[in-house]
Amino acid sequence: MQKLFYAACVLPLLLAGCTSYYKVTDLTTGKSYYTTELQQNGNGSATFKDGKTGNTVNLQHSEIATLSQEAYESGRHAAAAPPPKADPNPFK
């Protein structure tokens, strides 16, 4: 019985150490996503579950970086950058 108790305590710690953290950047828009569930499809395309929204995202042109857990959590909880302001007179 005691062995079962130790196994129940240690197993979640071992499994938690197996998670990989990624920052996926859409090369078309520059938007960054944070995920732990990533499928690289080849030719720069990737499918993953967005860590902020929980939505499944499919990008055709992406850049993928491996992160530490701290960098992942920081990026996932960061506020989205505001869109750039439009030039009021684009025909100067």
Secondary structure, DSSP 8 states (H G I E B T S, - for coil): -HHHHHHHHHHHHHHHTT--EEEEEETTT--EEEES-EEEEETTEEEEE-TTT--EEEESSEEEEEE-HHHHHHHHHS---------S-S--
